[in-house]
Amino acid sequence: MSAKVIHFPTRPSRLALRLEWFATDRSVLLGIWALYFALRVAVLLIDVAPTSDAEWYFTRAVSLAAGQGYLDNQGAPTAFWPAGWPIALGLVFAKFGASQVSLGLFNLVSAMLIGAMALALGRRLFGSEGAARAGLLLLAVYPNAIGYVPLALTEVFYTALLMAGCWVIVTRTSRWHLVSAGFLFGVATMVKAQTLVVVPLLFAIEWLRMGQVWKRFPRLFGEGLLVLALAALTVLPWTIRNEIQLGHWVAVSTNGGYTLLTGNHDTATGDYTPDAPVVKELMARPGLDEVARDAEARRLGMAWITAHPDRFAKLLPKKFLRLWLPDGEAEWAYQGGAPGYARFEMVYRAVRVLNQGYYVLLMAAFGAAFFVMIARRRRDGQRWIGWWLLPYGIALYPTLICLVFSGQSRFHYPVMPWVCMTAGWLAMTALGKLSERGTHVHTLH
């Protein structure tokens, strides 16, 4: 005689119910957005004047808004440092007036776009609403991301452009989307010249993530070339302007050689060292115009690398650590430009320490998620290559660039929304596994 076994549905654990609520309830998403917005508005109340690089960008934007052109400190036309950010900020200043308020509100709009892209890309890359929301929450409370909003630095605007360009490529449904992507990457290149490295990376992931790789190669190769060509066309008017006003063809900017030399000379430490004797001597050398000085800096930097390959190799881990080990560098801007810094120095320092600990946790989750995702995809019989790799590709490109030039923690800022997305996926995955513990199927014999 056999007995029939009746299986009753498993009763969800309390944690599982809370995870479902987090992933599905509209009020949760609204709450995350409210927190994201409020923290960024709050930091705009801090009075902080532009200093160092920010002062340069702010001054160029004021000049452009006044119709005076892109000029150096002596009033001569220049192509020093990419002009995309001052041009964008100059347009804002021309419309709303040159002020810290206009700057802050423009950065706030860019920061909200970063949040929207983080949520949308989190859903697309990881196929999970809960993971996308968790990523947005992690980004919402990330102190260093918040701290940049009042600053006249490139990072917030550039990150929004980079993420928007990636979103268009990942979600494209027609060739017209490639036109939009080309324009976005072109503008991003005007802000950071190395941006176009990302385009081949995007199409390489697209090519390898599915089968029939050789059959799909010609189409994807052509689409990638189209995006690169459209990006180049977007930059072309600025290149022509440089030839007319400087008398030389300068694609984007004239600081590439200077940046190379600051990271590769006899006293280089792996960090950005513009005060090194060889750099200061070159910058003060008479008889060289801006373009010639940049070319000479590039020659000196390459000559040093060629003559000292062993010393160059020893700098690589130092550059890597300088890029990825510290975080919270936004505090430096407040230290130099916020009148109230001395009064609240202990608060700033405490936030910096808190931020560093938070950053370490994010990066640890980012590293662990790589191996967890590969294991899960292999377990489920999926190809291990997929769009989930995009955050790691975005992290790779500034790493490779800094290894050649110099390491600065500021350069990993555009990677951090991607890190938060990935850490959000890992957190929801781990909590999901934890919610399954202790549940059992009730049976009746």
C-alpha positions as CSV (number, residue, x, y, z in Angstrom):
1,M,0.0,0.0,0.0
2,S,1.4,3.4,-1.0
3,A,0.8,6.7,0.6
4,K,0.1,9.8,-1.3
5,V,2.2,12.8,-0.3
6,I,0.6,16.2,-0.5
7,H,3.0,19.2,-0.7
8,F,1.9,22.5,0.7
9,P,3.5,25.8,-0.6
10,T,6.5,27.0,1.4
11,R,5.7,29.8,3.7
12,P,8.0,32.8,2.9
13,S,10.3,33.9,5.6
14,R,10.0,37.4,7.1
15,L,13.2,38.4,5.3
16,A,11.8,37.2,2.0
17,L,8.6,39.2,2.4
18,R,10.7,42.3,3.3
19,L,12.9,41.8,0.2
20,E,9.8,41.5,-2.0
21,W,8.4,44.7,-0.4
22,F,11.7,46.5,-1.1
23,A,11.7,45.4,-4.7
24,T,8.1,46.0,-5.6
25,D,6.6,48.7,-3.4
26,R,6.4,52.1,-5.1
27,S,6.9,54.0,-1.8
28,V,10.3,52.4,-1.3
29,L,11.5,53.7,-4.6
30,L,10.1,57.1,-3.9
31,G,11.8,57.1,-0.5
32,I,15.2,56.2,-2.1
33,W,14.8,59.0,-4.6
34,A,13.8,61.5,-1.8
35,L,16.9,60.5,0.1
36,Y,19.1,60.8,-3.0
37,F,17.8,64.2,-3.8
38,A,17.7,65.6,-0.3
39,L,21.4,64.8,0.5
40,R,22.5,66.5,-2.7
41,V,20.4,69.6,-2.1
42,A,21.7,69.8,1.5
43,V,25.4,69.8,0.4
44,L,24.6,72.8,-2.0
45,L,24.0,74.9,1.2
46,I,27.7,74.7,1.9
47,D,29.6,77.8,0.7
48,V,32.6,76.6,-1.3
49,A,34.6,78.7,-3.8
50,P,36.3,77.1,-6.8
51,T,40.0,76.4,-6.2
52,S,42.8,74.7,-8.3
53,D,41.4,72.9,-11.3
54,A,37.8,73.9,-10.4
55,E,38.9,77.6,-10.5
56,W,40.3,77.1,-14.0
57,Y,37.1,75.6,-15.3
58,F,34.9,78.2,-13.6
59,T,37.0,81.1,-15.0
60,R,36.9,79.6,-18.5
61,A,33.1,79.2,-18.3
62,V,32.7,82.8,-17.2
63,S,34.9,83.9,-20.1
64,L,32.9,81.8,-22.6
65,A,29.6,83.1,-21.2
66,A,30.8,86.7,-21.7
67,G,31.6,85.9,-25.3
68,Q,35.4,86.3,-24.8
69,G,36.3,82.8,-26.0
70,Y,38.4,80.0,-24.4
71,L,41.4,81.9,-23.1
72,D,44.3,81.2,-20.7
73,N,45.1,83.4,-17.7
74,Q,47.0,85.8,-19.9
75,G,44.0,86.3,-22.2
76,A,45.4,84.3,-25.1
77,P,43.4,81.5,-26.9
78,T,44.3,78.1,-25.4
79,A,43.4,74.4,-25.7
80,F,44.9,73.6,-22.3
81,W,42.7,71.0,-20.6
82,P,39.6,69.6,-22.5
83,A,37.0,72.4,-23.0
84,G,33.8,70.4,-22.9
85,W,33.0,71.1,-19.2
86,P,33.7,74.9,-19.4
87,I,31.7,75.1,-22.6
88,A,28.7,73.4,-21.0
89,L,29.0,75.4,-17.9
90,G,29.4,78.6,-20.0
91,L,26.1,77.9,-21.7
92,V,24.5,77.6,-18.3
93,F,26.1,80.8,-17.1
94,A,25.0,82.7,-20.3
95,K,21.4,81.7,-19.6
96,F,21.2,81.9,-15.8
97,G,24.2,84.0,-14.8
98,A,27.7,83.1,-13.6
99,S,27.3,82.0,-10.0
100,Q,27.8,79.1,-7.6
101,V,24.0,78.7,-7.5
102,S,23.9,78.1,-11.3
103,L,26.8,75.7,-11.0
104,G,25.3,73.8,-8.2
105,L,21.9,73.4,-9.8
106,F,23.4,72.3,-13.0
107,N,25.4,69.7,-11.2
108,L,22.3,68.7,-9.3
109,V,20.5,68.0,-12.6
110,S,23.5,65.9,-13.7
111,A,23.6,64.0,-10.4
112,M,19.9,63.2,-10.8
113,L,20.6,61.9,-14.3
114,I,23.4,59.7,-12.8
115,G,20.8,58.3,-10.4
116,A,18.3,57.6,-13.1
117,M,21.0,55.9,-15.3
118,A,22.2,53.8,-12.3
119,L,18.6,52.6,-11.7
120,A,17.9,51.9,-15.4
121,L,21.2,50.2,-16.1
122,G,21.0,48.2,-12.8
123,R,17.7,46.8,-14.1
124,R,19.1,46.0,-17.5
125,L,22.5,44.6,-16.5
126,F,21.3,42.5,-13.6
127,G,17.7,41.8,-14.5
128,S,16.5,42.6,-11.0
129,E,14.4,45.5,-9.7
130,G,15.5,44.8,-6.2
131,A,19.2,44.9,-7.2
132,A,18.7,48.1,-9.1
133,R,17.0,49.8,-6.2
134,A,19.7,48.6,-3.8
135,G,22.4,50.0,-6.1
136,L,20.6,53.4,-6.2
137,L,20.3,53.4,-2.4
138,L,24.1,52.7,-2.0
139,L,24.8,55.5,-4.4
140,A,22.3,57.8,-2.6
141,V,24.2,57.7,0.7
142,Y,27.8,57.6,-0.8
143,P,29.5,60.7,0.8
144,N,32.1,61.3,-1.9
145,A,29.5,61.3,-4.7
146,I,27.4,63.8,-2.7
147,G,30.4,66.0,-2.0
148,Y,31.2,66.8,-5.6
149,V,27.8,68.3,-6.4
150,P,28.7,72.0,-5.4
151,L,32.2,71.8,-7.1
152,A,33.2,73.2,-10.4
153,L,35.0,70.0,-11.4
154,T,34.3,67.8,-14.4
155,E,33.3,64.6,-12.5
156,V,29.5,64.9,-12.1
157,F,28.8,66.2,-15.6
158,Y,31.2,63.7,-17.2
159,T,29.7,60.7,-15.3
160,A,26.2,61.6,-16.5
161,L,27.4,61.8,-20.1
162,L,29.3,58.5,-19.8
163,M,26.4,56.6,-18.3
164,A,23.9,58.1,-20.8
165,G,26.1,57.0,-23.7
166,C,26.4,53.5,-22.4
167,W,22.6,53.3,-21.7
168,V,21.9,54.2,-25.4
169,I,24.2,51.5,-26.7
170,V,23.0,48.8,-24.3
171,T,19.3,49.5,-25.0
172,R,19.4,50.6,-28.7
173,T,16.6,49.4,-31.0
174,S,17.5,51.3,-34.2
175,R,20.4,52.9,-36.0
176,W,19.2,56.3,-34.9
177,H,20.2,55.4,-31.3
178,L,23.8,55.1,-32.6
179,V,23.6,58.7,-33.7
180,S,22.6,59.7,-30.2
181,A,25.4,57.6,-28.7
182,G,27.9,59.1,-31.1
183,F,26.9,62.6,-30.0
184,L,27.0,61.7,-26.3
185,F,30.4,60.1,-26.5
186,G,31.7,63.0,-28.6
187,V,30.6,65.5,-25.9
188,A,32.1,63.2,-23.2
189,T,35.4,63.2,-25.2
190,M,35.4,66.9,-25.1
191,V,35.3,66.6,-21.3
192,K,37.8,63.7,-21.0
193,A,39.7,62.9,-24.1
194,Q,40.2,59.2,-23.3
195,T,36.5,58.5,-23.4
196,L,36.4,56.8,-26.8
197,V,38.2,53.8,-25.3
198,V,34.8,52.9,-23.9
199,V,33.1,52.5,-27.3
200,P,35.1,49.4,-28.5
201,L,34.6,47.9,-25.0
202,L,30.9,48.2,-25.2
203,F,30.7,46.6,-28.6
204,A,33.2,43.8,-27.6
205,I,30.8,42.8,-24.8
206,E,27.8,43.0,-27.1
207,W,29.7,40.8,-29.6
208,L,30.8,38.1,-27.1
209,R,27.8,37.9,-24.9
210,M,25.7,35.9,-27.5
211,G,26.4,33.0,-29.9
212,Q,27.2,33.3,-33.6
213,V,30.0,35.7,-32.9
214,W,31.6,35.6,-36.4
215,K,28.2,36.0,-38.1
216,R,27.4,39.0,-35.9
217,F,30.9,40.6,-36.1
218,P,30.5,42.7,-39.3
219,R,27.3,44.4,-38.2
220,L,28.6,45.2,-34.7
221,F,32.0,46.3,-36.1
222,G,30.3,48.7,-38.5
223,E,28.1,50.0,-35.7
224,G,31.1,50.6,-33.5
225,L,32.9,52.5,-36.3
226,L,29.8,54.6,-36.9
227,V,29.6,55.7,-33.2
228,L,33.3,56.5,-33.2
229,A,33.0,58.5,-36.5
230,L,30.0,60.5,-35.1
231,A,31.9,61.2,-31.9
232,A,34.8,62.4,-33.9
233,L,32.5,64.7,-36.0
234,T,31.1,66.1,-32.7
235,V,34.7,67.0,-31.6
236,L,35.7,68.3,-35.1
237,P,34.5,71.9,-34.7
238,W,36.7,72.3,-31.7
239,T,39.7,70.7,-33.5
240,I,39.2,73.2,-36.4
241,R,39.0,76.1,-33.9
242,N,42.3,75.0,-32.4
243,E,44.0,75.0,-35.8
244,I,42.6,78.5,-36.6
245,Q,43.4,80.1,-33.3
246,L,46.6,78.2,-32.2
247,G,48.0,77.5,-35.7
248,H,48.3,73.8,-35.0
249,W,46.0,70.8,-35.3
250,V,45.1,69.9,-31.7
251,A,42.4,67.2,-31.5
252,V,41.0,68.0,-28.0
253,S,43.6,69.5,-25.7
254,T,47.2,70.3,-25.1
255,N,47.7,68.8,-21.7
256,G,48.3,65.1,-22.7
257,G,52.1,65.4,-22.8
258,Y,52.2,67.5,-19.6
259,T,50.1,64.8,-17.8
260,L,52.3,62.0,-19.1
261,L,55.5,63.8,-17.9
262,T,54.0,64.5,-14.4
263,G,53.7,60.7,-13.9
264,N,57.0,59.6,-15.5
265,H,60.2,61.3,-14.4
266,D,63.1,60.8,-12.0
267,T,61.2,61.8,-8.9
268,A,57.8,60.4,-9.8
269,T,56.0,58.6,-7.0
270,G,53.0,57.2,-8.9
271,D,50.9,60.2,-7.9
272,Y,50.2,63.3,-10.0
273,T,53.4,65.5,-9.4
274,P,53.1,68.8,-11.3
275,D,55.7,70.4,-9.0
276,A,58.5,68.1,-10.0
277,P,61.7,70.0,-11.1
278,V,61.6,68.6,-14.7
279,V,58.0,69.7,-15.1
280,K,58.5,73.1,-13.6
281,E,61.6,73.7,-15.8
282,L,59.7,72.8,-18.9
283,M,56.7,75.0,-18.1
284,A,59.0,77.9,-17.5
285,R,61.1,77.3,-20.6
286,P,61.0,80.4,-22.9
287,G,60.5,80.2,-26.6
288,L,57.9,77.4,-26.6
289,D,54.2,78.0,-27.3
290,E,51.5,75.9,-25.7
291,V,51.5,73.2,-28.4
292,A,55.3,72.9,-28.6
293,R,55.5,72.7,-24.8
294,D,53.0,69.9,-24.7
295,A,54.8,68.0,-27.5
296,E,58.1,68.4,-25.7
297,A,56.5,67.1,-22.4
298,R,55.3,64.1,-24.3
299,R,58.7,63.5,-25.8
300,L,60.4,63.8,-22.4
301,G,57.9,61.4,-20.8
302,M,58.2,58.8,-23.5
303,A,62.0,59.1,-23.5
304,W,62.1,58.5,-19.7
305,I,59.8,55.4,-20.0
306,T,62.0,54.1,-22.8
307,A,65.2,54.7,-20.9
308,H,63.9,53.4,-17.5
309,P,61.5,50.5,-18.2
310,D,62.3,49.0,-14.9
311,R,61.5,52.1,-12.9
312,F,58.4,52.6,-15.0
313,A,57.3,49.0,-14.1
314,K,57.9,49.7,-10.4
315,L,55.6,52.8,-10.6
316,L,52.7,50.7,-12.0
317,P,51.5,49.2,-8.6
318,K,52.0,52.7,-7.0
319,K,49.8,54.3,-9.7
320,F,47.2,51.5,-9.3
321,L,47.1,52.0,-5.5
322,R,47.0,55.7,-5.8
323,L,44.0,55.4,-8.1
324,W,42.0,52.8,-6.2
325,L,43.1,52.8,-2.5
326,P,42.0,56.2,-1.2
327,D,38.6,57.9,-1.6
328,G,36.9,61.0,-0.3
329,E,39.1,63.4,-2.2
330,A,36.1,65.9,-2.5
331,E,37.1,67.0,1.0
332,W,40.2,68.8,-0.4
333,A,38.0,71.2,-2.3
334,Y,36.2,72.2,0.9
335,Q,39.5,72.4,2.8
336,G,40.7,75.0,0.2
337,G,37.5,76.7,-0.7
338,A,35.0,76.5,2.1
339,P,35.2,79.5,4.6
340,G,33.7,77.4,7.3
341,Y,36.0,74.5,7.0
342,A,38.2,75.4,10.0
343,R,35.1,75.6,12.2
344,F,33.8,72.2,11.2
345,E,37.1,70.5,10.5
346,M,36.4,67.6,12.8
347,V,33.0,67.0,11.1
348,Y,34.7,67.0,7.6
349,R,37.4,64.6,8.8
350,A,34.8,62.3,10.4
351,V,32.8,62.2,7.2
352,R,36.1,61.5,5.3
353,V,36.9,58.5,7.6
354,L,33.3,57.2,7.3
355,N,33.4,57.6,3.6
356,Q,36.7,55.6,3.4
357,G,35.2,52.7,5.3
358,Y,32.1,52.8,3.1
359,Y,34.2,52.8,0.0
360,V,36.2,49.8,1.2
361,L,33.0,47.9,1.7
362,L,31.7,48.9,-1.8
363,M,35.0,47.8,-3.5
364,A,35.1,44.5,-1.6
365,A,31.5,43.8,-2.8
366,F,32.5,44.8,-6.3
367,G,35.3,42.3,-6.3
368,A,33.3,39.5,-4.8
369,A,30.4,40.0,-7.1
370,F,32.6,39.1,-10.1
371,F,33.2,35.6,-8.9
372,V,29.7,35.1,-7.5
373,M,28.2,36.1,-10.9
374,I,30.5,33.8,-12.9
375,A,29.6,30.9,-10.6
376,R,25.9,31.5,-10.8
377,R,25.9,31.8,-14.6
378,R,27.9,28.6,-15.0
379,R,25.5,26.9,-12.6
380,D,22.6,28.0,-14.7
381,G,24.2,27.0,-18.0
382,Q,24.6,30.6,-19.3
383,R,27.5,32.2,-21.1
384,W,29.7,33.9,-18.5
385,I,30.1,37.0,-20.7
386,G,27.2,39.4,-20.5
387,W,26.3,43.0,-19.9
388,W,27.0,42.5,-16.2
389,L,30.7,42.8,-17.2
390,L,30.2,46.4,-18.2
391,P,30.9,47.9,-14.8
392,Y,34.2,46.0,-14.7
393,G,35.1,47.3,-18.2
394,I,34.3,50.8,-17.1
395,A,36.7,50.3,-14.1
396,L,39.4,48.9,-16.4
397,Y,39.7,51.8,-18.7
398,P,40.7,54.5,-16.2
399,T,43.0,51.9,-14.6
400,L,44.9,51.3,-17.8
401,I,45.2,55.1,-18.5
402,C,46.4,55.8,-15.0
403,L,49.1,53.1,-15.3
404,V,50.6,55.0,-18.2
405,F,50.1,58.5,-16.9
406,S,49.6,58.9,-13.1
407,G,47.2,57.8,-10.4
408,Q,44.6,60.1,-8.8
409,S,41.7,58.9,-6.8
410,R,39.5,61.5,-8.4
411,F,39.7,59.5,-11.7
412,H,37.7,56.6,-10.3
413,Y,34.7,58.8,-9.5
414,P,32.8,57.9,-12.8
415,V,33.2,54.2,-12.0
416,M,31.5,54.4,-8.6
417,P,27.8,54.4,-9.8
418,W,28.7,51.1,-11.6
419,V,30.3,49.8,-8.4
420,C,27.2,50.6,-6.4
421,M,25.0,48.8,-9.0
422,T,27.1,45.7,-8.8
423,A,27.3,45.9,-5.0
424,G,23.5,46.3,-4.9
425,W,23.1,43.1,-6.9
426,L,25.4,41.2,-4.6
427,A,23.6,42.4,-1.5
428,M,20.2,41.4,-2.8
429,T,21.6,38.0,-3.9
430,A,23.1,37.3,-0.5
431,L,20.0,38.4,1.3
432,G,17.9,36.3,-1.0
433,K,19.9,33.2,-0.2
434,L,19.7,34.1,3.5
435,S,15.9,34.4,3.3
436,E,15.6,30.8,2.0
437,R,17.2,29.4,5.1
438,G,14.9,27.9,7.7
439,T,12.0,27.6,5.2
440,H,10.6,24.1,4.6
441,V,7.9,22.4,2.7
442,H,5.0,21.2,4.8
443,T,3.8,17.7,3.8
444,L,0.8,15.5,4.6
445,H,1.0,11.8,4.2
